Each structure stands twice: as structure tokens, then as C-alpha cells.
Amino acid sequence: MSKTLERTFRIGSVSASVFVNEVQGDGGKRKSRNVNLQRRYKDGDERKSTSSCALADVPQAIRVLQLAQEHVEAIEANVTG
């Protein structure tokens, strides 16, 4: 299984990254998308990231997740079967 970063949406310190996973199934290879939510912060001089958000970050988290959802929907709506 291969995992590739497709797109990242960022507002302030919060980002949502869309990854494409290519998986082998009974019907052959197919693509599956996953979304990773992160918040970047500074710990002393070091930059770190976490999957938890402070209450003040929730509106940004909601919006980047909406953007990621719209991105995935647009791609999957164009797939013909």
C-alpha cells in the first residue's frame, strides 16, 4: 500500500492534509483518501504538531476539514464507474 500527500489546507496553525492510499483489492487497485488534522505549535525553539486542538482552534479546524471534504467530494464526483 502506498500513501501519498495529495493536498493540504491550512488556516493559521491548523491544517488538514488529504492522503491518497492505493490499495489492492479483489477487483484490482483502487484509491482511498484519508484526512489528517494537525495543529502546529512552538515548544521553546522547537516546532511540533499535535492532533488535539484548543477551543480557540476549533473554528479553524472545522473550516480546513470542510475544505478537505469539498476537495475529496469534487474528485470522487468526477469518477465514472
Distance bins in CASP14 RR format, pairs under 12 A and 6 or more apart:
PFRMAT RR
TARGET T0000
AUTHOR 0000-0000-0000
RMODE 2
METHOD distances of the structure
MODEL  1
1 19 0 0 0 0 0 1 0 0 0 0 0
1 20 0 0 0 0 0 1 0 0 0 0 0
1 21 1 0 1 0 0 0 0 0 0 0 0
1 22 1 0 0 1 0 0 0 0 0 0 0
1 23 1 0 1 0 0 0 0 0 0 0 0
1 24 1 0 0 1 0 0 0 0 0 0 0
1 25 0 0 0 0 0 1 0 0 0 0 0
1 29 0 0 0 0 1 0 0 0 0 0 0
1 30 0 0 0 0 0 1 0 0 0 0 0
1 31 0 0 0 0 0 1 0 0 0 0 0
1 32 0 0 0 0 1 0 0 0 0 0 0
1 34 0 0 0 0 0 1 0 0 0 0 0
2 19 0 0 0 0 0 1 0 0 0 0 0
2 20 0 0 0 0 1 0 0 0 0 0 0
2 21 1 0 0 1 0 0 0 0 0 0 0
2 22 1 0 1 0 0 0 0 0 0 0 0
2 23 0 0 0 0 1 0 0 0 0 0 0
2 24 0 0 0 0 0 1 0 0 0 0 0
2 29 0 0 0 0 1 0 0 0 0 0 0
2 31 0 0 0 0 0 1 0 0 0 0 0
2 32 0 0 0 0 0 1 0 0 0 0 0
3 17 0 0 0 0 0 1 0 0 0 0 0
3 18 0 0 0 0 0 1 0 0 0 0 0
3 19 1 0 1 0 0 0 0 0 0 0 0
3 20 1 0 0 1 0 0 0 0 0 0 0
3 21 1 0 1 0 0 0 0 0 0 0 0
3 22 0 0 0 0 1 0 0 0 0 0 0
3 23 0 0 0 0 1 0 0 0 0 0 0
3 31 0 0 0 0 0 1 0 0 0 0 0
3 32 0 0 0 0 1 0 0 0 0 0 0
3 33 0 0 0 0 0 1 0 0 0 0 0
3 34 0 0 0 0 1 0 0 0 0 0 0
3 36 0 0 0 0 0 1 0 0 0 0 0
4 17 0 0 0 0 0 1 0 0 0 0 0
4 18 0 0 0 0 1 0 0 0 0 0 0
4 19 1 0 0 1 0 0 0 0 0 0 0
4 20 1 0 1 0 0 0 0 0 0 0 0
4 21 0 0 0 0 1 0 0 0 0 0 0
4 22 1 0 0 1 0 0 0 0 0 0 0
4 31 0 0 0 0 1 0 0 0 0 0 0
4 32 0 0 0 0 0 1 0 0 0 0 0
4 33 0 0 0 0 0 1 0 0 0 0 0
4 34 0 0 0 0 0 1 0 0 0 0 0
5 15 0 0 0 0 0 1 0 0 0 0 0
5 16 0 0 0 0 0 1 0 0 0 0 0
5 17 1 0 1 0 0 0 0 0 0 0 0
5 18 1 0 0 1 0 0 0 0 0 0 0
5 19 1 0 1 0 0 0 0 0 0 0 0
5 20 0 0 0 0 1 0 0 0 0 0 0
5 21 0 0 0 0 0 1 0 0 0 0 0
5 33 0 0 0 0 0 1 0 0 0 0 0
5 34 0 0 0 0 0 1 0 0 0 0 0
5 35 0 0 0 0 0 1 0 0 0 0 0
5 36 0 0 0 0 1 0 0 0 0 0 0
6 16 0 0 0 0 0 1 0 0 0 0 0
6 17 0 0 0 0 1 0 0 0 0 0 0
6 18 1 0 1 0 0 0 0 0 0 0 0
6 19 1 0 0 1 0 0 0 0 0 0 0
6 20 1 0 1 0 0 0 0 0 0 0 0
6 21 0 0 0 0 0 1 0 0 0 0 0
6 22 0 0 0 0 0 1 0 0 0 0 0
6 31 0 0 0 0 1 0 0 0 0 0 0
6 32 0 0 0 0 0 1 0 0 0 0 0
6 33 1 0 0 1 0 0 0 0 0 0 0
6 34 0 0 0 0 1 0 0 0 0 0 0
6 35 0 0 0 0 0 1 0 0 0 0 0
6 36 0 0 0 0 0 1 0 0 0 0 0
6 68 0 0 0 0 1 0 0 0 0 0 0
6 71 1 0 0 1 0 0 0 0 0 0 0
6 72 0 0 0 0 1 0 0 0 0 0 0
6 74 0 0 0 0 0 1 0 0 0 0 0
6 75 0 0 0 0 1 0 0 0 0 0 0
7 15 0 0 0 0 0 1 0 0 0 0 0
7 16 0 0 0 0 1 0 0 0 0 0 0
7 17 1 0 0 1 0 0 0 0 0 0 0
7 18 1 0 1 0 0 0 0 0 0 0 0
7 19 0 0 0 0 1 0 0 0 0 0 0
7 20 0 0 0 0 1 0 0 0 0 0 0
7 33 0 0 0 0 1 0 0 0 0 0 0
7 35 0 0 0 0 1 0 0 0 0 0 0
7 36 0 0 0 0 0 1 0 0 0 0 0
7 64 0 0 0 0 0 1 0 0 0 0 0
7 67 0 0 0 0 1 0 0 0 0 0 0
7 68 1 0 0 1 0 0 0 0 0 0 0
7 69 0 0 0 0 0 1 0 0 0 0 0
7 70 0 0 0 0 0 1 0 0 0 0 0
7 71 1 0 1 0 0 0 0 0 0 0 0
7 72 0 0 0 0 1 0 0 0 0 0 0
7 74 0 0 0 0 0 1 0 0 0 0 0
7 75 0 0 0 0 1 0 0 0 0 0 0
8 14 0 0 0 0 0 1 0 0 0 0 0
8 15 1 0 1 0 0 0 0 0 0 0 0
8 16 1 0 0 1 0 0 0 0 0 0 0
8 17 1 0 1 0 0 0 0 0 0 0 0
8 18 1 0 0 1 0 0 0 0 0 0 0
8 19 0 0 0 0 1 0 0 0 0 0 0
8 35 0 0 0 0 0 1 0 0 0 0 0
8 36 0 0 0 0 1 0 0 0 0 0 0
8 37 0 0 0 0 0 1 0 0 0 0 0
8 38 0 0 0 0 1 0 0 0 0 0 0
8 40 0 0 0 0 0 1 0 0 0 0 0
8 64 0 0 0 0 1 0 0 0 0 0 0
8 67 0 0 0 0 1 0 0 0 0 0 0
8 68 0 0 0 0 1 0 0 0 0 0 0
8 71 0 0 0 0 0 1 0 0 0 0 0
9 15 1 0 0 1 0 0 0 0 0 0 0
9 16 1 0 1 0 0 0 0 0 0 0 0
9 17 1 0 0 1 0 0 0 0 0 0 0
9 18 1 0 0 1 0 0 0 0 0 0 0
9 35 0 0 0 0 1 0 0 0 0 0 0
9 36 0 0 0 0 0 1 0 0 0 0 0
9 37 0 0 0 0 0 1 0 0 0 0 0
9 38 0 0 0 0 0 1 0 0 0 0 0
9 60 0 0 0 0 0 1 0 0 0 0 0
9 61 0 0 0 0 0 1 0 0 0 0 0
9 62 0 0 0 0 0 1 0 0 0 0 0
9 63 0 0 0 0 1 0 0 0 0 0 0
9 64 1 0 1 0 0 0 0 0 0 0 0
9 65 0 0 0 0 1 0 0 0 0 0 0
9 66 0 0 0 0 1 0 0 0 0 0 0
9 67 1 0 1 0 0 0 0 0 0 0 0
9 68 1 0 1 0 0 0 0 0 0 0 0
9 69 0 0 0 0 1 0 0 0 0 0 0
9 70 0 0 0 0 1 0 0 0 0 0 0
9 71 1 0 0 1 0 0 0 0 0 0 0
9 72 0 0 0 0 0 1 0 0 0 0 0
10 16 0 0 0 0 1 0 0 0 0 0 0
10 17 0 0 0 0 1 0 0 0 0 0 0
10 37 0 0 0 0 0 1 0 0 0 0 0
10 38 0 0 0 0 1 0 0 0 0 0 0
10 39 0 0 0 0 0 1 0 0 0 0 0
10 40 0 0 0 0 1 0 0 0 0 0 0
10 49 0 0 0 0 0 1 0 0 0 0 0
10 60 0 0 0 0 1 0 0 0 0 0 0
10 61 0 0 0 0 0 1 0 0 0 0 0
10 63 0 0 0 0 0 1 0 0 0 0 0
10 64 1 0 0 1 0 0 0 0 0 0 0
10 67 0 0 0 0 1 0 0 0 0 0 0
10 68 0 0 0 0 0 1 0 0 0 0 0
11 37 0 0 0 0 0 1 0 0 0 0 0
11 38 0 0 0 0 0 1 0 0 0 0 0
11 39 0 0 0 0 0 1 0 0 0 0 0
11 40 0 0 0 0 0 1 0 0 0 0 0
11 53 0 0 0 0 0 1 0 0 0 0 0
11 57 0 0 0 0 1 0 0 0 0 0 0
11 58 0 0 0 0 0 1 0 0 0 0 0
11 59 0 0 0 0 1 0 0 0 0 0 0
11 60 1 0 1 0 0 0 0 0 0 0 0
11 61 0 0 0 0 1 0 0 0 0 0 0
11 62 0 0 0 0 1 0 0 0 0 0 0
11 63 1 0 1 0 0 0 0 0 0 0 0
11 64 1 0 1 0 0 0 0 0 0 0 0
11 65 0 0 0 0 0 1 0 0 0 0 0
11 66 0 0 0 0 0 1 0 0 0 0 0
11 67 0 0 0 0 1 0 0 0 0 0 0
11 68 0 0 0 0 0 1 0 0 0 0 0
12 38 0 0 0 0 0 1 0 0 0 0 0
12 39 0 0 0 0 1 0 0 0 0 0 0
12 40 0 0 0 0 1 0 0 0 0 0 0
12 41 0 0 0 0 0 1 0 0 0 0 0
12 53 0 0 0 0 0 1 0 0 0 0 0
12 56 0 0 0 0 0 1 0 0 0 0 0
12 57 0 0 0 0 1 0 0 0 0 0 0
12 59 0 0 0 0 0 1 0 0 0 0 0
12 60 1 0 0 1 0 0 0 0 0 0 0
12 61 0 0 0 0 0 1 0 0 0 0 0
12 63 0 0 0 0 0 1 0 0 0 0 0
12 64 0 0 0 0 1 0 0 0 0 0 0
13 37 0 0 0 0 0 1 0 0 0 0 0
13 38 0 0 0 0 1 0 0 0 0 0 0
13 39 1 0 1 0 0 0 0 0 0 0 0
13 40 1 0 1 0 0 0 0 0 0 0 0
13 41 1 0 0 1 0 0 0 0 0 0 0
13 42 0 0 0 0 1 0 0 0 0 0 0
13 47 0 0 0 0 0 1 0 0 0 0 0
13 48 0 0 0 0 0 1 0 0 0 0 0
13 49 0 0 0 0 1 0 0 0 0 0 0
13 50 0 0 0 0 0 1 0 0 0 0 0
13 53 0 0 0 0 1 0 0 0 0 0 0
13 54 0 0 0 0 1 0 0 0 0 0 0
13 56 0 0 0 0 0 1 0 0 0 0 0
13 57 1 0 0 1 0 0 0 0 0 0 0
13 60 1 0 0 1 0 0 0 0 0 0 0
13 61 0 0 0 0 0 1 0 0 0 0 0
13 64 0 0 0 0 0 1 0 0 0 0 0
14 36 0 0 0 0 0 1 0 0 0 0 0
14 37 1 0 0 1 0 0 0 0 0 0 0
14 38 1 0 0 1 0 0 0 0 0 0 0
14 39 1 0 1 0 0 0 0 0 0 0 0
14 40 1 0 0 1 0 0 0 0 0 0 0
14 41 0 0 0 0 0 1 0 0 0 0 0
14 49 0 0 0 0 0 1 0 0 0 0 0
14 50 0 0 0 0 0 1 0 0 0 0 0
14 51 0 0 0 0 0 1 0 0 0 0 0
14 52 0 0 0 0 0 1 0 0 0 0 0
14 53 1 0 0 1 0 0 0 0 0 0 0
14 54 0 0 0 0 1 0 0 0 0 0 0
14 56 0 0 0 0 0 1 0 0 0 0 0
14 57 1 0 1 0 0 0 0 0 0 0 0
14 58 0 0 0 0 1 0 0 0 0 0 0
14 59 0 0 0 0 1 0 0 0 0 0 0
14 60 1 0 1 0 0 0 0 0 0 0 0
14 61 1 0 1 0 0 0 0 0 0 0 0
14 62 0 0 0 0 1 0 0 0 0 0 0
14 63 0 0 0 0 1 0 0 0 0 0 0
14 64 1 0 1 0 0 0 0 0 0 0 0
14 65 0 0 0 0 1 0 0 0 0 0 0
14 67 0 0 0 0 0 1 0 0 0 0 0
14 68 0 0 0 0 0 1 0 0 0 0 0
15 35 0 0 0 0 0 1 0 0 0 0 0
15 36 0 0 0 0 1 0 0 0 0 0 0
15 37 1 0 0 1 0 0 0 0 0 0 0
15 38 1 0 1 0 0 0 0 0 0 0 0
15 39 1 0 0 1 0 0 0 0 0 0 0
15 40 1 0 0 1 0 0 0 0 0 0 0
15 49 0 0 0 0 1 0 0 0 0 0 0
15 50 0 0 0 0 0 1 0 0 0 0 0
15 51 0 0 0 0 0 1 0 0 0 0 0
15 53 0 0 0 0 0 1 0 0 0 0 0
15 57 0 0 0 0 0 1 0 0 0 0 0
15 60 0 0 0 0 1 0 0 0 0 0 0
15 61 0 0 0 0 1 0 0 0 0 0 0
15 63 0 0 0 0 0 1 0 0 0 0 0
15 64 1 0 0 1 0 0 0 0 0 0 0
15 65 0 0 0 0 0 1 0 0 0 0 0
15 67 0 0 0 0 0 1 0 0 0 0 0
15 68 0 0 0 0 1 0 0 0 0 0 0
16 33 0 0 0 0 0 1 0 0 0 0 0
16 34 0 0 0 0 0 1 0 0 0 0 0
16 35 1 0 1 0 0 0 0 0 0 0 0
16 36 1 0 0 1 0 0 0 0 0 0 0
16 37 1 0 1 0 0 0 0 0 0 0 0
16 38 1 0 0 1 0 0 0 0 0 0 0
16 39 0 0 0 0 0 1 0 0 0 0 0
16 51 0 0 0 0 0 1 0 0 0 0 0
16 53 0 0 0 0 0 1 0 0 0 0 0
16 60 0 0 0 0 1 0 0 0 0 0 0
16 61 1 0 0 1 0 0 0 0 0 0 0
16 62 0 0 0 0 1 0 0 0 0 0 0
16 63 0 0 0 0 1 0 0 0 0 0 0
16 64 1 1 0 0 0 0 0 0 0 0 0
16 65 1 0 1 0 0 0 0 0 0 0 0
16 66 0 0 0 0 1 0 0 0 0 0 0
16 67 1 0 0 1 0 0 0 0 0 0 0
16 68 1 0 1 0 0 0 0 0 0 0 0
16 69 0 0 0 0 1 0 0 0 0 0 0
16 70 0 0 0 0 0 1 0 0 0 0 0
16 71 0 0 0 0 1 0 0 0 0 0 0
16 72 0 0 0 0 0 1 0 0 0 0 0
17 33 0 0 0 0 0 1 0 0 0 0 0
17 34 0 0 0 0 1 0 0 0 0 0 0
17 35 1 0 0 1 0 0 0 0 0 0 0
17 36 1 0 1 0 0 0 0 0 0 0 0
17 37 0 0 0 0 1 0 0 0 0 0 0
17 38 1 0 0 1 0 0 0 0 0 0 0
17 40 0 0 0 0 0 1 0 0 0 0 0
17 49 0 0 0 0 0 1 0 0 0 0 0
17 51 0 0 0 0 0 1 0 0 0 0 0
17 64 0 0 0 0 1 0 0 0 0 0 0
17 65 0 0 0 0 0 1 0 0 0 0 0
17 67 0 0 0 0 0 1 0 0 0 0 0
17 68 1 0 0 1 0 0 0 0 0 0 0
17 71 0 0 0 0 0 1 0 0 0 0 0
17 72 0 0 0 0 0 1 0 0 0 0 0
18 31 0 0 0 0 0 1 0 0 0 0 0
18 32 0 0 0 0 0 1 0 0 0 0 0
18 33 1 0 1 0 0 0 0 0 0 0 0
18 34 1 0 0 1 0 0 0 0 0 0 0
18 35 1 0 1 0 0 0 0 0 0 0 0
18 36 0 0 0 0 1 0 0 0 0 0 0
18 37 0 0 0 0 0 1 0 0 0 0 0
18 64 0 0 0 0 0 1 0 0 0 0 0
18 65 0 0 0 0 0 1 0 0 0 0 0
18 67 0 0 0 0 1 0 0 0 0 0 0
18 68 1 0 1 0 0 0 0 0 0 0 0
18 69 0 0 0 0 1 0 0 0 0 0 0
18 70 0 0 0 0 0 1 0 0 0 0 0
18 71 1 0 1 0 0 0 0 0 0 0 0
18 72 1 0 0 1 0 0 0 0 0 0 0
18 73 0 0 0 0 0 1 0 0 0 0 0
18 74 0 0 0 0 0 1 0 0 0 0 0
18 75 0 0 0 0 1 0 0 0 0 0 0
18 76 0 0 0 0 0 1 0 0 0 0 0
19 31 0 0 0 0 0 1 0 0 0 0 0
19 32 0 0 0 0 1 0 0 0 0 0 0
19 33 1 0 0 1 0 0 0 0 0 0 0
19 34 1 0 1 0 0 0 0 0 0 0 0
19 35 1 0 0 1 0 0 0 0 0 0 0
19 36 1 0 0 1 0 0 0 0 0 0 0
19 37 0 0 0 0 0 1 0 0 0 0 0
19 68 0 0 0 0 0 1 0 0 0 0 0
19 71 0 0 0 0 0 1 0 0 0 0 0
19 72 0 0 0 0 0 1 0 0 0 0 0
20 29 0 0 0 0 0 1 0 0 0 0 0
20 30 0 0 0 0 0 1 0 0 0 0 0
20 31 1 0 1 0 0 0 0 0 0 0 0
20 32 1 0 0 1 0 0 0 0 0 0 0
20 33 1 0 1 0 0 0 0 0 0 0 0
20 34 0 0 0 0 1 0 0 0 0 0 0
20 35 0 0 0 0 0 1 0 0 0 0 0
20 71 0 0 0 0 0 1 0 0 0 0 0
20 72 0 0 0 0 1 0 0 0 0 0 0
20 75 0 0 0 0 1 0 0 0 0 0 0
20 76 0 0 0 0 0 1 0 0 0 0 0
21 29 0 0 0 0 0 1 0 0 0 0 0
21 30 0 0 0 0 1 0 0 0 0 0 0
21 31 1 0 0 1 0 0 0 0 0 0 0
21 32 1 0 1 0 0 0 0 0 0 0 0
21 33 1 0 0 1 0 0 0 0 0 0 0
21 34 1 0 0 1 0 0 0 0 0 0 0
21 35 0 0 0 0 0 1 0 0 0 0 0
21 36 0 0 0 0 0 1 0 0 0 0 0
22 28 0 0 0 0 0 1 0 0 0 0 0
22 29 1 0 1 0 0 0 0 0 0 0 0
22 30 1 0 0 1 0 0 0 0 0 0 0
22 31 1 0 1 0 0 0 0 0 0 0 0
22 32 1 0 0 1 0 0 0 0 0 0 0
22 33 0 0 0 0 0 1 0 0 0 0 0
23 29 1 0 0 1 0 0 0 0 0 0 0
23 30 1 0 0 1 0 0 0 0 0 0 0
23 31 1 0 0 1 0 0 0 0 0 0 0
23 32 1 0 1 0 0 0 0 0 0 0 0
23 33 0 0 0 0 0 1 0 0 0 0 0
23 34 0 0 0 0 0 1 0 0 0 0 0
24 30 0 0 0 0 1 0 0 0 0 0 0
24 31 0 0 0 0 0 1 0 0 0 0 0
24 32 0 0 0 0 0 1 0 0 0 0 0
25 31 0 0 0 0 0 1 0 0 0 0 0
25 32 0 0 0 0 0 1 0 0 0 0 0
30 76 0 0 0 0 0 1 0 0 0 0 0
30 79 0 0 0 0 0 1 0 0 0 0 0
30 81 0 0 0 0 0 1 0 0 0 0 0
31 72 0 0 0 0 0 1 0 0 0 0 0
31 75 0 0 0 0 1 0 0 0 0 0 0
31 76 0 0 0 0 1 0 0 0 0 0 0
31 79 0 0 0 0 1 0 0 0 0 0 0
32 72 0 0 0 0 0 1 0 0 0 0 0
32 75 0 0 0 0 0 1 0 0 0 0 0
32 76 0 0 0 0 0 1 0 0 0 0 0
33 68 0 0 0 0 1 0 0 0 0 0 0
33 69 0 0 0 0 0 1 0 0 0 0 0
33 71 0 0 0 0 1 0 0 0 0 0 0
33 72 1 0 1 0 0 0 0 0 0 0 0
33 73 0 0 0 0 0 1 0 0 0 0 0
33 74 0 0 0 0 0 1 0 0 0 0 0
33 75 1 0 0 1 0 0 0 0 0 0 0
33 76 1 0 0 1 0 0 0 0 0 0 0
33 79 0 0 0 0 0 1 0 0 0 0 0
34 68 0 0 0 0 1 0 0 0 0 0 0
34 72 0 0 0 0 1 0 0 0 0 0 0
35 51 0 0 0 0 0 1 0 0 0 0 0
35 61 0 0 0 0 0 1 0 0 0 0 0
35 64 0 0 0 0 1 0 0 0 0 0 0
35 65 1 0 0 1 0 0 0 0 0 0 0
35 66 0 0 0 0 0 1 0 0 0 0 0
35 67 0 0 0 0 0 1 0 0 0 0 0
35 68 1 0 1 0 0 0 0 0 0 0 0
35 69 1 0 0 1 0 0 0 0 0 0 0
35 70 0 0 0 0 0 1 0 0 0 0 0
35 71 0 0 0 0 1 0 0 0 0 0 0
35 72 1 0 0 1 0 0 0 0 0 0 0
35 73 0 0 0 0 0 1 0 0 0 0 0
36 49 0 0 0 0 1 0 0 0 0 0 0
36 50 0 0 0 0 0 1 0 0 0 0 0
36 51 1 0 0 1 0 0 0 0 0 0 0
36 61 0 0 0 0 0 1 0 0 0 0 0
36 64 0 0 0 0 0 1 0 0 0 0 0
36 65 0 0 0 0 0 1 0 0 0 0 0
36 68 0 0 0 0 1 0 0 0 0 0 0
37 49 0 0 0 0 0 1 0 0 0 0 0
37 50 0 0 0 0 1 0 0 0 0 0 0
37 51 1 0 0 1 0 0 0 0 0 0 0
37 52 0 0 0 0 1 0 0 0 0 0 0
37 53 1 0 0 1 0 0 0 0 0 0 0
37 57 0 0 0 0 1 0 0 0 0 0 0
37 58 0 0 0 0 0 1 0 0 0 0 0
37 60 0 0 0 0 0 1 0 0 0 0 0
37 61 1 0 0 1 0 0 0 0 0 0 0
37 62 0 0 0 0 0 1 0 0 0 0 0
37 63 0 0 0 0 0 1 0 0 0 0 0
37 64 1 0 0 1 0 0 0 0 0 0 0
37 65 1 0 0 1 0 0 0 0 0 0 0
37 66 0 0 0 0 0 1 0 0 0 0 0
37 67 0 0 0 0 0 1 0 0 0 0 0
37 68 0 0 0 0 1 0 0 0 0 0 0
37 69 0 0 0 0 0 1 0 0 0 0 0
38 47 0 0 0 0 0 1 0 0 0 0 0
38 48 0 0 0 0 1 0 0 0 0 0 0
38 49 1 0 1 0 0 0 0 0 0 0 0
38 50 1 0 0 1 0 0 0 0 0 0 0
38 51 1 0 0 1 0 0 0 0 0 0 0
38 52 0 0 0 0 1 0 0 0 0 0 0
38 53 0 0 0 0 1 0 0 0 0 0 0
38 57 0 0 0 0 0 1 0 0 0 0 0
38 60 0 0 0 0 0 1 0 0 0 0 0
38 61 0 0 0 0 1 0 0 0 0 0 0
38 64 0 0 0 0 1 0 0 0 0 0 0
38 65 0 0 0 0 0 1 0 0 0 0 0
38 68 0 0 0 0 0 1 0 0 0 0 0
39 47 0 0 0 0 0 1 0 0 0 0 0
39 48 0 0 0 0 1 0 0 0 0 0 0
39 49 1 0 0 1 0 0 0 0 0 0 0
39 50 1 0 1 0 0 0 0 0 0 0 0
39 51 1 0 0 1 0 0 0 0 0 0 0
39 52 1 0 0 1 0 0 0 0 0 0 0
39 53 1 0 1 0 0 0 0 0 0 0 0
39 54 1 0 0 1 0 0 0 0 0 0 0
39 55 0 0 0 0 0 1 0 0 0 0 0
39 56 0 0 0 0 0 1 0 0 0 0 0
39 57 1 0 1 0 0 0 0 0 0 0 0
39 58 0 0 0 0 0 1 0 0 0 0 0
39 60 0 0 0 0 1 0 0 0 0 0 0
39 61 1 0 0 1 0 0 0 0 0 0 0
39 64 0 0 0 0 0 1 0 0 0 0 0
40 46 0 0 0 0 0 1 0 0 0 0 0
40 47 1 0 0 1 0 0 0 0 0 0 0
40 48 1 0 0 1 0 0 0 0 0 0 0
40 49 1 0 1 0 0 0 0 0 0 0 0
40 50 0 0 0 0 1 0 0 0 0 0 0
40 51 0 0 0 0 0 1 0 0 0 0 0
40 53 0 0 0 0 0 1 0 0 0 0 0
40 57 0 0 0 0 0 1 0 0 0 0 0
40 60 0 0 0 0 0 1 0 0 0 0 0
41 47 1 0 0 1 0 0 0 0 0 0 0
41 48 1 0 1 0 0 0 0 0 0 0 0
41 49 1 0 0 1 0 0 0 0 0 0 0
41 50 1 0 0 1 0 0 0 0 0 0 0
41 51 0 0 0 0 0 1 0 0 0 0 0
41 52 0 0 0 0 0 1 0 0 0 0 0
41 53 0 0 0 0 0 1 0 0 0 0 0
41 54 0 0 0 0 1 0 0 0 0 0 0
41 57 0 0 0 0 1 0 0 0 0 0 0
42 48 1 0 0 1 0 0 0 0 0 0 0
42 49 0 0 0 0 0 1 0 0 0 0 0
42 50 0 0 0 0 0 1 0 0 0 0 0
43 49 0 0 0 0 0 1 0 0 0 0 0
43 50 0 0 0 0 0 1 0 0 0 0 0
50 57 0 0 0 0 0 1 0 0 0 0 0
50 61 0 0 0 0 0 1 0 0 0 0 0
51 57 0 0 0 0 0 1 0 0 0 0 0
51 61 0 0 0 0 0 1 0 0 0 0 0
52 58 0 0 0 0 0 1 0 0 0 0 0
52 61 0 0 0 0 1 0 0 0 0 0 0
53 59 0 0 0 0 1 0 0 0 0 0 0
53 60 1 0 0 1 0 0 0 0 0 0 0
53 61 1 0 1 0 0 0 0 0 0 0 0
53 62 0 0 0 0 1 0 0 0 0 0 0
53 64 0 0 0 0 0 1 0 0 0 0 0
53 65 0 0 0 0 0 1 0 0 0 0 0
54 60 0 0 0 0 0 1 0 0 0 0 0
54 61 0 0 0 0 1 0 0 0 0 0 0
55 61 0 0 0 0 0 1 0 0 0 0 0
57 63 0 0 0 0 0 1 0 0 0 0 0
57 64 0 0 0 0 0 1 0 0 0 0 0
57 65 0 0 0 0 0 1 0 0 0 0 0
58 64 0 0 0 0 0 1 0 0 0 0 0
58 65 0 0 0 0 0 1 0 0 0 0 0
59 65 0 0 0 0 0 1 0 0 0 0 0
59 66 0 0 0 0 0 1 0 0 0 0 0
60 66 0 0 0 0 0 1 0 0 0 0 0
60 67 0 0 0 0 0 1 0 0 0 0 0
61 67 0 0 0 0 0 1 0 0 0 0 0
61 68 0 0 0 0 0 1 0 0 0 0 0
62 68 0 0 0 0 0 1 0 0 0 0 0
62 69 0 0 0 0 0 1 0 0 0 0 0
63 69 0 0 0 0 0 1 0 0 0 0 0
63 70 0 0 0 0 0 1 0 0 0 0 0
64 70 0 0 0 0 0 1 0 0 0 0 0
64 71 0 0 0 0 0 1 0 0 0 0 0
65 71 0 0 0 0 0 1 0 0 0 0 0
65 72 0 0 0 0 0 1 0 0 0 0 0
66 72 0 0 0 0 0 1 0 0 0 0 0
66 73 0 0 0 0 0 1 0 0 0 0 0
67 73 0 0 0 0 0 1 0 0 0 0 0
67 74 0 0 0 0 0 1 0 0 0 0 0
68 74 0 0 0 0 0 1 0 0 0 0 0
68 75 0 0 0 0 0 1 0 0 0 0 0
69 75 0 0 0 0 0 1 0 0 0 0 0
69 76 0 0 0 0 0 1 0 0 0 0 0
69 77 0 0 0 0 0 1 0 0 0 0 0
70 76 0 0 0 0 0 1 0 0 0 0 0
70 77 0 0 0 0 0 1 0 0 0 0 0
71 77 0 0 0 0 0 1 0 0 0 0 0
71 78 0 0 0 0 0 1 0 0 0 0 0
72 78 0 0 0 0 0 1 0 0 0 0 0
72 79 0 0 0 0 0 1 0 0 0 0 0
73 79 0 0 0 0 0 1 0 0 0 0 0
END
